[in-house]
């Protein structure tokens, strides 16, 4: 969205009172040259989280949130599969070894919707690789739990790997085939899905990505404000928070921080930002 990353994160921690973050370890950003790691960007984020005593889920692997989902360094994309697999394992090892002793890290997210083939670009959907990554992370850090997100909005994960916890996204306003669509599913659907996963896999399940930003025909930063509001607006953000709370699942991670901050700073529309102070506040009054 063009906002300053440090001021945005500082505002989230200091002004909104956020105390739970999901941070990314993008392979293409931290290993632009093979074998040379530069974790400057992630280091300051981790430092900020510790300063404000915020818990962090650290996302690791090839596929992580934000388009194009699979974040390849240019040099790795040109390699044969076995070679880039090995390079990715070395990178994951470097990430876990660097941060596993930081107090704020409470869990890892392994990949993001790892087997979702209908969204993103340049994906690799190799279950054998995922299983190896899971074993690798557990070996490197046997203490912290590993989370994996389901790869669609309705199914149940029958096959491995079996992480320590499952999570899923909850998007109710999507843009598909040239028009906006609103999901008619009720809170009980997501509660039932979580119960089914728990019974089948004997693992907890929660909401790892609650939509609180627009989904339109182009990237949000290129959409007119009126087009953005067709998908997501103040009332729909409030409804989304209440809807997620009604599922009975916890915790609930909310997706949209940068958009709220952009509205406040660039468009002089701080209403959603101010509403979020109540969501993240100690009494959670908006949820009630």
C-alpha positions in Angstrom: 0.0 0.0 0.0 3.0 2.3 0.0 2.9 3.0 3.8 6.1 3.0 5.9 6.5 -0.5 7.3 8.1 0.6 10.6 5.6 3.3 11.4 2.7 1.0 10.5 3.9 -1.8 12.8 4.8 0.6 15.6 1.2 2.1 15.4 -0.3 -1.4 15.5 1.7 -2.3 18.6 1.5 1.1 20.4 -1.8 2.6 19.3 -4.0 -0.5 18.6 -2.5 -2.6 21.3 -1.9 -5.6 19.1 -0.1 -8.4 21.0 -0.2 -11.2 18.5 1.5 -11.1 15.1 2.1 -13.4 12.2 5.5 -12.4 10.6 6.9 -13.7 7.3 10.3 -15.0 6.4 10.2 -14.4 2.6 12.9 -16.5 0.9 13.3 -14.0 -2.0 13.9 -11.1 0.4 16.4 -12.7 2.8 18.5 -14.8 0.4 18.7 -12.8 -2.8 22.1 -14.2 -3.4 22.4 -18.0 -2.8 24.1 -18.7 0.5 24.1 -15.0 1.6 21.5 -14.2 4.2 20.3 -10.7 5.1 17.7 -10.8 7.8 17.7 -7.0 8.4 14.0 -6.6 7.6 12.8 -9.5 9.8 15.2 -8.7 12.6 13.7 -5.3 13.3 10.2 -6.8 13.2 11.1 -9.4 15.8 12.8 -6.7 17.9 9.7 -4.6 17.8 7.5 -7.6 18.8 9.8 -8.2 21.8 9.8 -4.6 22.8 6.0 -4.6 23.1 5.8 -8.2 24.4 3.9 -9.4 21.5 3.6 -13.1 20.6 4.8 -14.1 17.1 3.9 -16.9 14.8 6.8 -17.1 12.3 5.8 -18.3 8.8 8.5 -20.3 7.1 8.9 -22.1 3.8 8.3 -21.3 0.1 4.7 -20.3 0.2 3.8 -17.5 2.5 1.0 -14.9 2.7 1.0 -12.1 0.0 0.8 -12.4 -3.7 2.3 -14.3 -5.5 2.2 -16.6 -2.5 5.3 -18.6 -3.6 8.3 -16.3 -2.9 11.1 -17.6 -5.1 14.6 -16.0 -5.3 15.4 -15.6 -9.0 18.4 -17.9 -8.7 16.3 -20.8 -7.1 13.6 -20.6 -9.8 16.2 -21.6 -12.4 17.3 -24.7 -10.6 16.2 -28.3 -11.0 13.8 -29.4 -8.3 16.2 -31.5 -6.2 18.6 -28.6 -6.1 16.2 -25.9 -5.1 14.6 -28.3 -2.6 17.9 -28.6 -0.9 18.5 -24.8 -1.0 15.1 -24.3 0.6 15.8 -26.7 3.4 19.1 -24.8 4.1 17.2 -21.5 4.2 14.5 -22.9 6.5 17.3 -24.2 8.8 18.9 -20.7 8.8 15.6 -19.1 9.8 14.7 -21.4 12.6 18.3 -21.4 14.0 18.3 -17.6 14.0 15.0 -17.1 15.8 14.3 -20.2 17.9 15.8 -18.6 21.0 13.8 -15.4 20.7 11.2 -15.2 23.5 8.5 -13.7 21.3 8.3 -16.7 18.9 5.5 -18.9 20.2 4.9 -21.0 17.0 5.7 -21.6 13.4 3.4 -21.6 10.4 4.7 -24.1 7.8 4.0 -22.8 4.4 0.6 -21.0 3.8 -2.3 -23.0 2.4 0.4 -25.2 1.1 -1.6 -27.3 -1.4 -4.0 -24.6 -2.7 -3.6 -24.7 -6.5 -6.3 -22.2 -7.4 -4.7 -19.0 -5.9 -1.2 -17.6 -6.4 1.5 -18.1 -9.0 4.5 -20.4 -9.5 3.5 -22.8 -6.8 5.0 -26.2 -6.0 2.5 -28.6 -4.4 4.8 -31.5 -3.3 3.4 -33.3 -0.3 6.6 -35.2 0.1 8.5 -31.9 0.5 6.1 -30.6 3.0 6.5 -33.7 5.1 10.3 -33.3 5.1 10.0 -29.6 6.0 7.8 -30.5 8.9 10.2 -33.1 10.3 13.1 -30.7 9.7 11.4 -27.9 11.8 10.5 -30.2 14.6 14.1 -31.5 14.7 15.5 -27.9 14.8 13.0 -26.7 17.4 11.1 -29.6 19.1 9.5 -27.2 21.7 7.4 -24.8 19.6 4.2 -26.0 17.9 4.0 -26.0 14.1 0.8 -24.8 12.5 -0.4 -25.6 9.0 -3.3 -23.9 7.2 -5.9 -25.9 5.3 -5.8 -25.5 1.5 -9.5 -24.6 0.8 -12.5 -23.1 2.5 -14.5 -26.2 3.3 -12.5 -29.5 3.3 -10.9 -31.6 6.0 -7.1 -32.4 5.8 -7.0 -36.2 5.6 -3.4 -36.7 4.6 -0.1 -35.7 6.1 1.9 -34.0 7.4 -0.1 -33.8 10.7 1.0 -30.5 12.4 0.5 -29.6 16.0 -2.4 -27.4 15.1 -4.6 -26.6 12.1 -5.9 -23.3 11.0 -8.0 -21.9 8.1 -8.8 -18.6 6.4 -12.3 -17.0 6.7 -13.1 -14.9 3.7 -16.8 -13.9 3.2 -16.5 -11.2 0.5 -14.6 -12.4 -2.6 -14.3 -11.2 -6.2 -14.6 -14.1 -8.7 -15.4 -14.3 -12.4 -15.9 -10.5 -12.7 -18.2 -9.9 -9.8 -18.4 -9.6 -6.0 -19.7 -12.6 -4.1 -20.9 -12.9 -0.4 -20.6 -16.2 1.3 -23.9 -17.4 2.9 -22.2 -19.8 5.3 -23.1 -19.4 9.0 -20.8 -19.4 12.0 -21.8 -23.0 12.9 -20.3 -24.2 9.6 -16.8 -23.2 10.7 -17.4 -24.5 14.2 -18.5 -27.9 12.8 -15.5 -28.0 10.5 -13.1 -27.4 13.4 -14.8 -30.1 15.4 -14.5 -32.5 12.4 -10.7 -31.8 12.1 -10.3 -32.2 15.9 -12.1 -35.6 15.8 -10.2 -36.8 12.8 -6.7 -35.5 13.6 -6.9 -35.0 17.3 -5.6 -31.4 16.8 -7.0 -28.0 17.7 -8.1 -25.7 14.9 -8.5 -21.9 14.8 -9.0 -18.9 12.4 -5.6 -17.9 11.1 -6.7 -15.3 8.6 -10.0 -13.3 9.0 -10.7 -11.1 6.1 -10.8 -7.4 7.1 -9.6 -5.8 3.8 -10.9 -5.7 0.2 -10.8 -8.3 -2.5 -11.5 -6.8 -5.9 -10.7 -7.0 -9.6 -7.1 -5.6 -9.1 -4.6 -5.2 -6.3 -6.0 -3.1 -3.5 -3.4 -0.3 -4.0 -4.7 0.1 -7.6 -8.4 0.1 -6.8 -10.4 3.3 -6.4 -11.7 3.7 -2.8 -15.3 3.2 -3.9 -14.4 -0.1 -5.5 -12.6 -1.1 -2.3 -15.7 -0.4 -0.3 -17.8 -2.6 -2.5 -15.9 -5.5 -1.0 -14.9 -4.3 2.5 -16.0 -1.3 4.5 -16.4 -0.2 8.1 -19.7 -2.1 8.6 -18.4 -5.3 7.0 -15.2 -5.2 9.1 -17.4 -5.0 12.3 -19.6 -7.8 11.0 -16.6 -9.9 10.2 -15.2 -9.6 13.7 -18.6 -10.5 15.3 -19.1 -13.4 12.8 -15.7 -14.9 13.7 -16.4 -14.5 17.4 -19.7 -16.3 16.9 -17.8 -19.4 15.6 -16.5 -19.9 19.1 -13.0 -20.5 17.7 -9.9 -18.9 19.2 -7.6 -17.3 18.6 -8.7 -15.2 15.6 -5.9 -13.6 13.5 -7.2 -10.6 11.5 -5.9 -9.8 8.0 -5.9 -6.1 6.9 -3.7 -4.0 9.2 -1.9 -2.2 6.4 -5.2 -1.3 4.7 -6.7 0.2 7.9 -3.5 2.2 8.4 -3.5 3.4 4.8 -7.1 4.6 5.1 -6.2 6.6 8.2 -2.9 8.0 7.0 -3.5 8.5 3.3 -7.3 9.0 3.0 -8.0 10.6 6.3 -10.6 7.9 7.1 -9.5 6.6 10.6 -12.9 5.0 11.4 -11.8 1.3 10.9 -8.5 2.0 12.7 -10.3 3.4 15.7 -12.8 0.6 15.7 -9.9 -1.8 15.9 -8.7 -0.2 19.1 -11.9 -1.7 20.7 -11.2 -5.1 19.0 -7.7 -5.4 20.4 -8.5 -3.6 23.6 -8.6 -5.4 27.0 -12.4 -5.5 27.1 -12.9 -6.4 23.4 -16.1 -4.4 23.5 -16.8 -4.4 19.7 -16.7 -8.2 19.7 -19.4 -8.3 22.4 
